[in-house]
Amino acid sequence: MASTAERKEYPISMRLPESDVAMIDRAATLRGRSRTDFVRDAAVRAAEEVVMEQSFIRMSPEGFAGFMEVLAAPAMPVPAMVKLAKRPAPWEPGYEPKR
């Protein structure tokens, strides 16, 4: 008796203008990926983003109160960020590249 394997991949077909395909191919090449891999990855990331935008975060009243307390607290300076913000930018006088 022959058994049929469950299908695990499904084809998706679409028509695109030549300019879109050229852009996709260029980007895929820059990433070192095939067109199919590149498009699949981009589509899945976009889909995940949409789904996450629609997801609710549930927490207890106590957890929410703690969350709001942290948000309402004054910001604490991060020494490394303060030092970085005070460094001159590469286009400003006084800039010295790290060696």
Number of C-alpha atoms within 10 A of each C-alpha: 3 4 5 6 6 6 6 5 6 6 4 6 6 4 7 9 7 9 9 11 13 12 11 17 18 13 16 17 13 9 10 11 13 14 16 12 12 17 16 13 12 12 12 11 12 12 12 12 11 11 10 10 9 9 8 7 5 8 10 8 9 9 11 12 12 12 12 11 11 11 10 9 8 8 8 6 8 8 9 8 9 10 9 10 10 8 12 12 13 10 7 9 8 10 11 11 7 4 3
